[in-house]
Amino acid sequence: MVTKDDVIHIAKLCDVGINEREIAQLTEQFSDILEFWSTLDELTESDESGRISKISNIFREDTVTPSLSQEQALSNTENATDGYFKAPRVM
């Protein structure tokens, strides 16, 4: 349960000003959020009740494909130096 003092402390850490009405509202909202997250503590790693499909690995295999040569990549720039893009100095 989140208390009024917790909300005031969080507001000070975030450097935001809040009034009494907002404190009451945020206390209730923070408590609701923590209550929702506490339901996740009840789940185990083997619990698949929240899973929609049986897909286990959604990543594709990494395959090598042809790409641009260095000359092709630099062909549309006027600012190439020693085979690299030249960018303005940032300080």
DSSP file (Angstrom, degrees, kcal/mol; ACC not computed):
  #  RESIDUE AA STRUCTURE BP1 BP2  ACC     N-H-->O    O-->H-N    N-H-->O    O-->H-N    TCO  KAPPA ALPHA  PHI   PSI    X-CA   Y-CA   Z-CA
    1    1 A M              0   0    0      0, 0.0     2,-0.4     0, 0.0    27,-0.1   0.000 360.0 360.0 360.0 129.3    0.0    0.0    0.0
    2    2 A V        -     0   0    0     25,-0.3     2,-0.2    26,-0.1    29,-0.1  -0.705 360.0-150.6 -87.6 135.6    1.4    3.4   -1.0
    3    3 A T     >  -     0   0    0     -2,-0.4     4,-1.9     1,-0.1     5,-0.2  -0.558  28.1-107.5-102.7 168.7    1.0    6.1    1.6
    4    4 A K  H  > S+     0   0    0      1,-0.2     4,-2.2     2,-0.2     5,-0.2   0.887 121.7  54.4 -58.8 -40.8    0.7    9.9    1.3
    5    5 A D  H  > S+     0   0    0      1,-0.2     4,-2.3     2,-0.2    -1,-0.2   0.859 104.5  54.5 -64.3 -35.5    4.3   10.2    2.5
    6    6 A D  H  > S+     0   0    0      2,-0.2     4,-2.6     1,-0.2    -1,-0.2   0.926 108.9  47.9 -62.1 -44.8    5.5    7.9   -0.3
    7    7 A V  H  X S+     0   0    0     -4,-1.9     4,-2.5     2,-0.2    -2,-0.2   0.909 111.8  49.2 -64.5 -42.5    3.8   10.0   -2.9
    8    8 A I  H  X S+     0   0    0     -4,-2.2     4,-2.0     2,-0.2    -1,-0.2   0.903 111.7  49.8 -63.3 -41.0    5.3   13.2   -1.5
    9    9 A H  H  X S+     0   0    0     -4,-2.3     4,-2.3     2,-0.2    -2,-0.2   0.921 111.3  48.1 -63.9 -44.7    8.7   11.6   -1.4
   10   10 A I  H  X S+     0   0    0     -4,-2.6     4,-2.2     1,-0.2    -2,-0.2   0.904 110.0  53.0 -62.7 -41.1    8.4   10.5   -5.0
   11   11 A A  H  X>S+     0   0    0     -4,-2.5     5,-2.4     1,-0.2     4,-0.6   0.891 109.5  48.7 -62.4 -39.5    7.3   14.0   -6.0
   12   12 A K  H ><5S+     0   0    0     -4,-2.0     3,-0.6     2,-0.2    -1,-0.2   0.905 110.5  50.6 -66.5 -40.7   10.3   15.5   -4.4
   13   13 A L  H 3<5S+     0   0    0     -4,-2.3    -2,-0.2     1,-0.2    -1,-0.2   0.869 114.3  44.3 -63.3 -35.9   12.7   13.0   -6.1
   14   14 A C  H 3<5S-     0   0    0     -4,-2.2    -1,-0.2    -5,-0.2    -2,-0.2   0.525 109.2-127.5 -85.2  -6.0   11.1   13.8   -9.4
   15   15 A D  T <<5 +     0   0    0     -4,-0.6     2,-0.4    -3,-0.6    -3,-0.2   0.916  61.9 136.1  58.2  47.5   11.2   17.6   -8.6
   16   16 A V      < -     0   0    0     -5,-2.4     2,-0.4    -6,-0.1    -1,-0.2  -0.959  51.7-130.1-123.0 144.5    7.5   18.1   -9.4
   17   17 A G        +     0   0    0     -2,-0.4     2,-0.3    -3,-0.1    -5,-0.0  -0.775  28.6 178.8 -92.3 134.0    5.0   20.1   -7.4
   18   18 A I        -     0   0    0     -2,-0.4     2,-0.1   -10,-0.1    -2,-0.0  -0.972  17.5-137.6-133.9 150.5    1.7   18.4   -6.5
   19   19 A N     >  -     0   0    0     -2,-0.3     4,-2.1     1,-0.1     5,-0.1  -0.429  37.1 -93.3 -99.5 178.7   -1.3   19.6   -4.5
   20   20 A E  H  > S+     0   0    0      1,-0.2     4,-1.9     2,-0.2     5,-0.2   0.868 123.8  52.4 -61.5 -39.7   -3.4   17.8   -2.0
   21   21 A R  H  > S+     0   0    0      1,-0.2     4,-2.0     2,-0.2    -1,-0.2   0.908 111.0  47.6 -63.7 -41.4   -6.0   16.6   -4.5
   22   22 A E  H  > S+     0   0    0      1,-0.2     4,-3.2     2,-0.2     5,-0.3   0.859 107.0  57.4 -68.1 -35.1   -3.2   15.2   -6.7
   23   23 A I  H  X S+     0   0    0     -4,-2.1     4,-2.3     2,-0.2    -1,-0.2   0.930 108.8  45.5 -60.7 -45.5   -1.6   13.5   -3.7
   24   24 A A  H  X S+     0   0    0     -4,-1.9     4,-1.8     2,-0.2    -2,-0.2   0.915 115.5  46.8 -64.4 -43.2   -4.8   11.6   -3.0
   25   25 A Q  H  X S+     0   0    0     -4,-2.0     4,-2.4     1,-0.2    -2,-0.2   0.925 114.0  46.8 -65.5 -45.0   -5.3   10.6   -6.6
   26   26 A L  H  X S+     0   0    0     -4,-3.2     4,-3.1     2,-0.2     5,-0.3   0.854 107.7  57.2 -67.7 -34.6   -1.7    9.5   -7.1
   27   27 A T  H  X S+     0   0    0     -4,-2.3     4,-1.9    -5,-0.3   -25,-0.3   0.930 110.9  43.5 -59.9 -45.0   -1.8    7.5   -3.8
   28   28 A E  H  X S+     0   0    0     -4,-1.8     4,-2.2     2,-0.2    -2,-0.2   0.920 115.6  47.8 -66.5 -43.8   -4.7    5.5   -5.2
   29   29 A Q  H  X S+     0   0    0     -4,-2.4     4,-2.3     2,-0.2    -2,-0.2   0.915 111.5  49.3 -66.0 -43.2   -3.2    5.1   -8.7
   30   30 A F  H  X S+     0   0    0     -4,-3.1     4,-2.5     1,-0.2    -1,-0.2   0.901 110.9  50.9 -62.1 -40.3    0.2    4.0   -7.3
   31   31 A S  H  X S+     0   0    0     -4,-1.9     4,-2.2    -5,-0.3    -1,-0.2   0.908 109.9  50.1 -63.7 -41.6   -1.5    1.4   -5.1
   32   32 A D  H  X S+     0   0    0     -4,-2.2     4,-2.3     2,-0.2    -2,-0.2   0.905 110.6  49.9 -62.6 -41.5   -3.5    0.1   -8.0
   33   33 A I  H  X S+     0   0    0     -4,-2.3     4,-2.4     1,-0.2    -2,-0.2   0.930 112.0  46.7 -63.7 -46.2   -0.3   -0.2  -10.1
   34   34 A L  H  X S+     0   0    0     -4,-2.5     4,-1.6     1,-0.2    -1,-0.2   0.863 110.8  52.9 -65.5 -35.1    1.6   -2.1   -7.4
   35   35 A E  H  X S+     0   0    0     -4,-2.2     4,-0.8     2,-0.2    -1,-0.2   0.908 109.1  49.8 -65.7 -41.0   -1.4   -4.4   -6.8
   36   36 A F  H >< S+     0   0    0     -4,-2.3     3,-1.1     1,-0.2     4,-0.5   0.937 111.5  48.0 -61.5 -46.6   -1.5   -5.2  -10.5
   37   37 A W  H >X S+     0   0    0     -4,-2.4     3,-0.9     1,-0.3     4,-0.6   0.782 100.4  66.2 -67.9 -25.9    2.3   -6.0  -10.6
   38   38 A S  H >< S+     0   0    0     -4,-1.6     3,-0.6     1,-0.2     4,-0.4   0.780  90.5  65.0 -66.7 -24.2    1.9   -8.2   -7.5
   39   39 A T  G X< S+     0   0    0     -3,-1.1     3,-1.0    -4,-0.8     4,-0.3   0.810  93.7  61.0 -66.6 -27.2   -0.2  -10.6   -9.5
   40   40 A L  G X4 S+     0   0    0     -3,-0.9     3,-1.2    -4,-0.5    -1,-0.2   0.788  91.9  66.1 -68.8 -26.2    2.9  -11.2  -11.6
   41   41 A D  G << S+     0   0    0     -3,-0.6    -1,-0.2    -4,-0.6    -2,-0.2   0.746  93.9  60.8 -65.0 -22.0    4.7  -12.5   -8.5
   42   42 A E  G <  S+     0   0    0     -3,-1.0    -1,-0.2    -4,-0.4    -2,-0.2   0.661  87.5  92.5 -80.2 -16.2    2.2  -15.4   -8.5
   43   43 A L    <   -     0   0    0     -3,-1.2     2,-0.3    -4,-0.3    -3,-0.0  -0.469  62.9-151.5 -79.1 149.4    3.3  -16.7  -11.9
   44   44 A T    >   -     0   0    0     -2,-0.1     3,-1.1     1,-0.1    -2,-0.1  -0.752  28.8-109.4-112.2 166.1    6.0  -19.3  -12.3
   45   45 A E  T 3  S+     0   0    0     -2,-0.3    -1,-0.1     1,-0.3    -2,-0.0   0.805 119.1  53.0 -64.6 -28.7    8.4  -19.8  -15.3
   46   46 A S  T 3  S+     0   0    0      2,-0.0     2,-0.6     0, 0.0    -1,-0.3   0.565  83.3 105.8 -84.8  -7.4    6.6  -22.9  -16.3
   47   47 A D    <   +     0   0    0     -3,-1.1     3,-0.2     1,-0.1    -4,-0.0  -0.631  39.0 171.6 -76.6 117.0    3.2  -21.2  -16.3
   48   48 A E    >   +     0   0    0     -2,-0.6     3,-1.3     1,-0.1    -1,-0.1   0.073  40.6 114.7-111.6  22.5    2.1  -20.7  -20.0
   49   49 A S  T 3  S+     0   0    0      1,-0.3    -1,-0.1     3,-0.0    -2,-0.0   0.771  77.3  51.4 -67.0 -24.5   -1.4  -19.5  -19.3
   50   50 A G  T 3  S+     0   0    0     -3,-0.2     2,-0.3     2,-0.0    -1,-0.3   0.502  85.4 108.3 -89.3  -3.5   -0.6  -16.1  -20.8
   51   51 A R    <   -     0   0    0     -3,-1.3     3,-0.1     1,-0.2    -3,-0.1  -0.570  49.6-166.4 -79.6 133.8    0.9  -17.4  -24.0
   52   52 A I  S    S+     0   0    0     -2,-0.3     2,-0.3     1,-0.1    -1,-0.2   0.867  71.9  15.0 -85.6 -40.3   -1.2  -16.9  -27.1
   53   53 A S  S    S-     0   0    0      2,-0.1    -1,-0.1     3,-0.0     0, 0.0  -0.784  73.7-115.2-130.2 173.5    0.7  -19.3  -29.4
   54   54 A K        +     0   0    0     -2,-0.3     2,-0.2    -3,-0.1    -3,-0.0   0.205  65.7 133.5 -95.2  15.6    3.3  -22.0  -29.0
   55   55 A I        +     0   0    0      1,-0.2     3,-0.1     3,-0.0    -2,-0.1  -0.490  26.5 175.4 -68.0 130.4    6.0  -20.2  -30.9
   56   56 A S        +     0   0    0      1,-0.3     2,-0.5    -2,-0.2    -1,-0.2   0.744  68.1  33.7-108.2 -30.9    9.2  -20.4  -28.9
   57   57 A N        +     0   0    0      1,-0.1    -1,-0.3     2,-0.0     0, 0.0  -0.943  55.3 173.6-130.4 111.6   11.8  -18.7  -31.1
   58   58 A I        +     0   0    0     -2,-0.5     2,-0.3    -3,-0.1    -1,-0.1   0.468  49.8 101.6 -96.1  -1.9   10.6  -15.8  -33.2
   59   59 A F        -     0   0    0      1,-0.1     2,-0.1     3,-0.0     3,-0.1  -0.638  68.0-129.8 -88.2 139.5   14.0  -14.7  -34.6
   60   60 A R        -     0   0    0     -2,-0.3     2,-0.1     1,-0.1    -1,-0.1  -0.386  34.5 -89.2 -79.8 162.7   15.0  -15.7  -38.1
   61   61 A E        -     0   0    0     -2,-0.1     2,-0.7     1,-0.1    -1,-0.1  -0.451  43.2-112.6 -68.5 144.4   18.3  -17.3  -38.9
   62   62 A D        -     0   0    0     -2,-0.1     2,-0.4    -3,-0.1    -1,-0.1  -0.714  42.5-178.7 -82.5 116.8   21.1  -14.9  -39.6
   63   63 A T        -     0   0    0     -2,-0.7     2,-0.4    -3,-0.0    -3,-0.0  -0.928  27.4-120.4-121.7 144.8   22.1  -15.2  -43.3
   64   64 A V        +     0   0    0     -2,-0.4    -2,-0.0     0, 0.0     0, 0.0  -0.679  35.2 178.0 -82.8 129.5   24.8  -13.4  -45.2
   65   65 A T        -     0   0    0     -2,-0.4    -2,-0.0     1,-0.0     0, 0.0  -0.934  35.4 -93.0-129.0 154.3   23.5  -11.3  -48.1
   66   66 A P        -     0   0    0      0, 0.0     2,-0.2     0, 0.0    -1,-0.0  -0.319  46.2-177.8 -64.6 148.1   25.4   -9.0  -50.6
   67   67 A S        -     0   0    0      1,-0.1     2,-0.1     0, 0.0     0, 0.0  -0.745  34.8 -60.8-134.4-175.9   25.6   -5.4  -49.7
   68   68 A L        -     0   0    0     -2,-0.2     2,-0.1     1,-0.1    -1,-0.1  -0.350  48.6-123.0 -69.1 146.8   27.0   -2.2  -51.2
   69   69 A S     >  -     0   0    0      1,-0.1     4,-2.4    -2,-0.1     5,-0.2  -0.401  31.1-104.4 -77.9 167.8   30.6   -1.9  -51.9
   70   70 A Q  H  > S+     0   0    0      1,-0.2     4,-1.8     2,-0.2     5,-0.1   0.894 122.8  51.1 -61.7 -39.7   32.5    1.0  -50.3
   71   71 A E  H  > S+     0   0    0      1,-0.2     4,-0.6     2,-0.2    -1,-0.2   0.909 110.5  48.5 -65.0 -42.2   32.6    2.9  -53.7
   72   72 A Q  H >4 S+     0   0    0      1,-0.2     3,-0.8     2,-0.2     4,-0.3   0.903 110.6  51.1 -64.6 -40.7   28.8    2.5  -54.1
   73   73 A A  H 3< S+     0   0    0     -4,-2.4     3,-0.4     1,-0.2    -1,-0.2   0.858 115.9  41.0 -65.4 -35.1   28.1    3.6  -50.6
   74   74 A L  H >< S+     0   0    0     -4,-1.8     3,-1.4    -5,-0.2    -1,-0.2   0.441  88.1  96.5 -91.7  -0.2   30.2    6.8  -51.1
   75   75 A S  T << S+     0   0    0     -3,-0.8    -1,-0.2    -4,-0.6    -2,-0.1   0.747  83.4  48.0 -66.5 -24.5   29.0    7.5  -54.6
   76   76 A N  T 3  S+     0   0    0     -3,-0.4     2,-0.4    -4,-0.3    -1,-0.3   0.283  96.7  85.9-100.9  11.1   26.4   10.1  -53.6
   77   77 A T    <   -     0   0    0     -3,-1.4     3,-0.2     1,-0.1    -3,-0.0  -0.859  52.7-164.0-113.6 148.4   28.4   12.2  -51.2
   78   78 A E  S    S+     0   0    0     -2,-0.4     2,-0.6     1,-0.2    -1,-0.1   0.531  85.4  69.7 -96.4 -10.7   30.7   15.1  -51.9
   79   79 A N        +     0   0    0      7,-0.1     7,-3.9     2,-0.0     2,-0.4  -0.520  63.4 136.0-110.7  63.5   32.3   14.7  -48.5
   80   80 A A  E     -A   85   0A   0     -2,-0.6     2,-0.4     5,-0.2     5,-0.2  -0.926  25.7-179.0-110.2 135.9   34.3   11.5  -48.7
   81   81 A T  E >   -A   84   0A   0      3,-2.5     3,-1.5    -2,-0.4    -2,-0.0  -0.990  68.4 -16.5-135.6 125.4   37.9   11.4  -47.3
   82   82 A D  T 3  S-     0   0    0     -2,-0.4     3,-0.1     1,-0.3    -1,-0.1   0.813 129.1 -49.9  53.4  35.5   40.1    8.3  -47.4
   83   83 A G  T 3  S+     0   0    0      1,-0.3     2,-0.3    -9,-0.0    -1,-0.3   0.620 120.3  98.3  83.1  12.9   37.2    6.0  -48.2
   84   84 A Y  E <  S-A   81   0A   0     -3,-1.5    -3,-2.5   -10,-0.0     2,-0.3  -0.897  81.1 -98.2-128.7 158.0   35.0    7.3  -45.3
   85   85 A F  E     -A   80   0A   0     -2,-0.3     2,-0.6    -5,-0.2    -5,-0.2  -0.592  37.6-139.3 -70.1 135.2   32.1    9.8  -45.0
   86   86 A K        -     0   0    0     -7,-3.9    -7,-0.1    -2,-0.3    -8,-0.1  -0.881  23.8-175.8-100.4 126.2   33.4   13.1  -43.8
   87   87 A A        -     0   0    0     -2,-0.6     3,-0.1     1,-0.1    -7,-0.0  -0.819  34.2 -88.5-117.5 157.3   31.2   14.8  -41.2
   88   88 A P        -     0   0    0      0, 0.0     2,-0.2     0, 0.0    -1,-0.1  -0.310  51.0 -99.7 -63.1 148.6   31.6   18.2  -39.5
   89   89 A R        -     0   0    0      1,-0.0     2,-0.5     2,-0.0     0, 0.0  -0.483  35.7-152.2 -69.5 135.9   33.6   18.3  -36.3
   90   90 A V              0   0    0     -2,-0.2    -1,-0.0     1,-0.1    -3,-0.0  -0.954 360.0 360.0-116.4 121.5   31.5   18.3  -33.2
   91   91 A M              0   0    0     -2,-0.5    -1,-0.1     0, 0.0    -2,-0.0   0.313 360.0 360.0-133.5 360.0   32.8   19.9  -30.1
